[in-house]
Amino acid sequence: MVKLDKKIKDGVIKVKFAASTYFSLLRHCAVPLLSIATFTPILLTYLAKEKPETPQPQANLETAASPAPIIPSPIAPLTAPSPKLFPSPQSSPLAPKKLAPSVQTSPNTSPNTAPAAAVKPVTRQPLLVPANYTPPAIEIRVAIKRDVASVLIGVNGPAVITDRQGRGLKTIATNEGLPVIPGANGLKMGDLSLPEVIFVQPTSADGLVYVDDGWYRGKILLVAQGDRLLVVNHVNLEAYLYSVVGSEMHSTAPMHALKAQAIAARSYALVHIIRPANAWFHLGNTQRWQVYKGIRSEYQSTHQAVNATAGQILSYKGGVVESLYAATDEIVAWAHGGRGMSQTGAYKLAEKGLDYQQILGNYYPGVGLARLVLQN
């Protein structure tokens, strides 16, 4: 059960989440129609038991059996942006990114309101962010493989296989590919018999895990579901956004368009942490949610955009806004009733000299910028 205790004092919004499972709260899933004007911190409280310690390999662990395939070396996370021009976002313009849930409008707003993209941008003063601000370490769980018969797993450095309680089971040799399939009583990884739920956990902060066709930060959860597999990437929210921004918008887009995308993607992700898809993961990695490809869609420009907007989200009356967006104004109008950001529109506004706050103010009028702060 989840309880929300919201207190507003001295201009600071404190939101306390008490939960024994995942977040499951959202009160504002769409945007009202005013203008961006506020910048307040939102404070989140986690229970200690929901933050298990990083498991370390035990001294007496056996080494996993040598696999048949050899996985490729990881690419550099900060790949130089592609020279390809930016005619439109990388996502398909033929389908909406996601369907809007029930839309809450302000009392004086007609359901036939024209798309926000048609509103003339409003010039605003820059919002100030404390120089010493560090975003909280929030973990997001992203389903990267669902209902598959097998996967190939590998690591680029020291790593350990653990069970659900964090107990070390086996160590994994670097750059060796381990095929994983469901077994009669759990999982089979090469010649190893393992429980039906395991984690592949790098033991260094910069460790990566290889899954089939790409490298991922964080740790990987593998779950046997009958004769099929579920694979979930547990990763830091900010690191997740490095890839999402590079997947959703071309890396050579203007920086303020990338910053606007980073904030919209962060807000959307946080909503799904609060309101997860199911007990195993918060959201998926496709256009149904937000496209996520691991480090192969990270670029210097996406790192810069995410870091420059660290922890910033769209908020309305202390709630987190589900910041819907799509490739074009037409899709936003069709799929989201005109309420949401057009990625090509954001690109054009940035080319005209608007900063990311003005871009967001144009597409999410009435919504304020807030920053996340972890309250112990």
N, C-alpha and C positions, 0 to 999 in steps of 0.2 A: 504494500500500500504506500502511496506517495502523498505527502503533505507539503503544501507550499506556505511558507511564512514570509510575507513581503512587508517590509518596513521602509518607510521613506523618512529620512532625517538628514537635515543639513545638505540637501541636494544629492544625497547618495542613496541609490536604490540597493537594498540588501535582499537578496533572494536566497532563502535557505531551503535546500532540498533534503528531506529525511527519507531514506529509502533503504530497503533490504534487498531490492533487486535493481532494475534499471530505472532511469527516469521515465515517467509516463505522463507528462503534463504539457499542455499547450493551450493557451487561451486565445491567442491572436494569430490566426493563420492567414490573414490577408491584411491589406493596407487601407487605412482611412485616407482622406484627401485633405491634407494641410501642407506643411512644408517642414523640411529638416531644420531643426533649430537647437536641439539639445545634445549634450555629450555627457553621459553619466555612467558611472561604473555599476555593473551588475555583479554581485558577489555570489559565488556558488559554494556550497558546503557538501563535501563527500564524506561518507562514513569510511573509517579506516579499513574495515573489513572488505570494502569493495575495491581496494587498491592492493592486491597481493604483491608481496615482494618479488623481485626478479629472481627466479630460481637460478642457482649456480650448479654447474656439473659437480657430482660427487667424485671423490678420489677413486672409489672402487667401481666406477661405471665401466661397462664393457664398450668397446668401440664397435660401431655398426658394421655389418658385413659390407665388403666391397661391392659396389653396384656395377651394373653393366655399362650404362651410358655415362658420359662425362658432360657436365653442363658448361655453357659458355661463361667466360668471365663477365662480371657486371660492368655495364657501361658507366662512364663518369656521370654522376648525378647532375652536374651542371653542364649539360650539353649545350653547345652554342646554338642559338636559334636558327631555324631553317631559313634560307634565303627566300623561300616562297612568299609571295605577296599575300596580303590579307584581304581577300574579297569577301569572305564571310567566315563565321565560326566553323570550327572543324566538325561540329555536330551536324547531322543531316537536317537540311531545311525543309524536308518533306514531312516530318512528323514532330509533334510537340515533345518537349523534353520530359514532361510529366503532366498529368492531368491535375487540375486544381481541385482541392477539396472544397467543402462549403465555404463560400466567400462572405465575409462579414464586411458590410459597408456602413459608413457613417449615416446617421439619420437623414441628413440632407443630401445624400448621394443617390442618384438614379442608377438602377442596375444597368442602364444603357449608356453609362458614362463612356466617353471616347477614350481610346487608349492613352495612357499617361505620356507616351512618346509624342503625342500631339501638343502637349503643354509646353509653353515657352519656358525655357530654363530660367531659374532664378539665381542671381548672383548672391553668394553668401560668404561671410567671413570664414577663414580657415578654422577648423576645430583644433584645439590644443590637446596634445597627448603628453603626459608626464614623461620626462626624459628617462626616468629609471623604471619605466613600466615593463614588466615581463608577463606574457600571457600565461595562464595556468596550464599545467600539463594535463590536458583532458584526452582520454583515449576514445577513439571511435572504432567501431567494429564493422568492417566492410566485407560483404560476401563477394569474393572474387571468382569463385567457381561453385556452381550449384547443380546438383543432380548429374554429376559426371561419374564415369566408371573408374577412372584412375587419374592420378596426377604424378608429375615428376618433381621431386623436391631436392633442393641442394642449398648450400650455404657458402658464403665467401670468407668465413672465418670461424673461430670457435663457436660452437652451438651445442645445445643439449635438447633431447626429446624429454618432455615431462608429461605427467598425467594431469588431470584436472585440479589436483591439490598442489601442483607445483613440485612434486617429487621427481627427481631425475631418474630417467630410465636408461637412456643410452646417449652417448656422444656421437656426433656426426663428423666425418672427415671433410675437410674443406674441398670445395669444387667437385665433389662426387655426386652424381645423380642417383637418387633413390626413388624408384617407382613405388607408389603407394596405391593399394587396392583394398576394398572391403574384404574381410575374411569371415570365416564361420563364427568366430567369437570375438571379432574386433577388427583391427587393421593389420595388413601385411605390408611392411616396408622392406623391400628386398627380401632377405631371408629372416627378417625379424617378425615376431608376433607381438602385437602391441594392443593396448586397450582400444575400445571403440572411439574414445575421445582423447586426443593428444595435442600438445603444443610443440612446435619447432621454434626454439627460442635462442637467438644469438646471445652470447654472453658479453659482448662488447657493445658500446653505445652506437657505433657506426656499422654494426653487423647488418647484413642483408640476407633475405631468404629468397631462393629461386622457386617459382611455381610455374611449371609448364613452359611459359614463353616470356617470362619477365621477372625482374627483381623487385622486391618489396622491402620497405623499412618495417621496423617493429617485429612482431612475432606472428606466426601462422597457426591457426587452429584447424585441425582436421577432424571431421566427425563422420563416422560410418552411419549411414541411414539406409538400412537394408543392404542392397547390393549397389548402392550409389554413395557418392561422397559429397560433403559440403566442406568448402574451404573458405575460411574467414581470416582477413588480415586485421589484427589488432595494432593500431598505429596512432601516434600522437596526432591530434587534430591539425596542428599547424603544418606538420610534415605531410599529412594527407592532402592539404590544400595546395602544396607545391605542384602535385600531380594533377589535381582537379582543374586548376586554373590553366595549366598547359594543355589539358585535354579538351576543355570547354571553349577556350579562346586561343587564337593563334599567338604563339610566343612573340611575334613581331608587332603585335597590336600596340597602340600608344600606351604608355605606362599608366595613365590615369584610367583608361578602360580596363586594364588588368587589375588595378587596385579596386575598382568598383566590382569587378567579377569576384575578386578574393573575398570581399565583405559579403556579397550576396551568397556565395558558396559557403562561407563560414556560418552564416545565419541559417541557411537551409540545413546544413549538417547538424547544427546544434538542436534544431527542432526535432530531427530524427534520433538524436541521442536521448532527448526527452521523451520522444514518442517512437520507440524502436519498432522495426518491422516484425520482429519476433524475439524469442528468448536468446537466439544465437547471434543475431547481428542487427545493427541499427538500420542499415540500408545496403543496397546493392551497388554495383560499379558501372551500370549501364545508363542510357539516356532516360530510363524510367525514374532514376534518381539523379545522380550526377556521374559523369564519366570519370573513371579513375583507372589509371594504367600502371601504377607504380612509378619507379624512377625513370622509365623511358619517356615519360611526358613531363619531366621536370626540366626547367631551363633557368639560366641566370636571371632572365626577366621575370619568371614566375616566382622565383625565390625572393627577388627584390620586392615584388608587389605584395606578397604575403607578409614578409618581414616588416615592410613599411606600414602595414595596416594591422599589425599583430593584435589579436584579441578583439578587434572591432566587429560589432554586429549591428544589425538593424533591430531596433526595439520600439515598442509602442506601449505606453502606460505600464512599464515594468515587465512586459512580456516579450518574448522573442518572436520576431516576424518570420514566417515561412516565406522567404524571399523568392518567389517564383520567377523564372526567366526562361527565355527561349531564343532561338536563333534570330528571328525577325519580328518586326512590329506586327505583321500579319498573323504569325503564330501566337504571339502574345494576346492579340485581340480574340483569336478563335479559341485558344485553349484556356486562357486565364481571364477572359472577360475584359481584356485591355489593362489588367493590373499586373505589372511585372516588367522586368527589364528586357529590352531587346539588345542582344549582344552586338549585332551590326549597328544598331542605333547608338549604343554606348561608344563604339569605335568612332562613329562619325562625330559625336559630340566632343569626344576627346580631341579629334583632329581640329575642331573649331576652337579649341583652347579651354574647354571646360575641365575643371578638376574633378576628381572622383566623388567629392561631396556634392557637387552640383549635378553630376550625372545621376547619382543615387536620389537626390532630391527631385529630379525630373521624373524618374520612374517609380519612386516610392514616396509620393508626397504625403506629408503628415507623420512620417516615421523618423525617429531620432537615431543618432548613432550612440551606441553604448560600448563600453569595454568590459570584458570579463575579468573578474578578480576572484581568486580562490580564497575563501575564508576558512581558516582552520578552527 
